[in-house]
Amino acid sequence: MSSIKNYNNKIFNKIFLNFRKEFEHVFKNGAEIDPKQFLKFIIYLMQKVEKQKLDGTSKKEIVMTIINSILDENKNSIQNIECIENFINLLLPRLIDVIISIDRKDVYIKLENSFKKACISI
């Protein structure tokens, strides 16, 4: 995470504190974080970090660092922490790449009409 060392700590801390404040209600009283909430966390952070003048790798590192820091702070109050930590370690870096690809329209997902009717959106 060497590229984060060069990042403006004041801006990093502001993003981190805003994220914590925005989602603190989720982490109180033994909250169980579901995939929909977790995806909201990631997208929220990506939107905030995207505004910064940094390369993509640094932005991704910042998102990962903030997510890991928040989870470390709240390990004792999140019911399904092991599941979330496994998800982060195994899938989050790639999920960030996929979200970026979708946003850039590099990925096109064509769904059949009958399939669309059966799906529930997040």
Secondary structure, DSSP 8 states (H G I E B T S, - for coil): -HHHHTS-HHHHHHHHHHHHHHHHHHHSSS----HHHHHHHHHHHHHHHHTSS--HHHHHHHHHHHHHHHHHHTTTT-TTHHHHHHHHHHTHHHHHHHHHHHHTT-------HHHHHH----
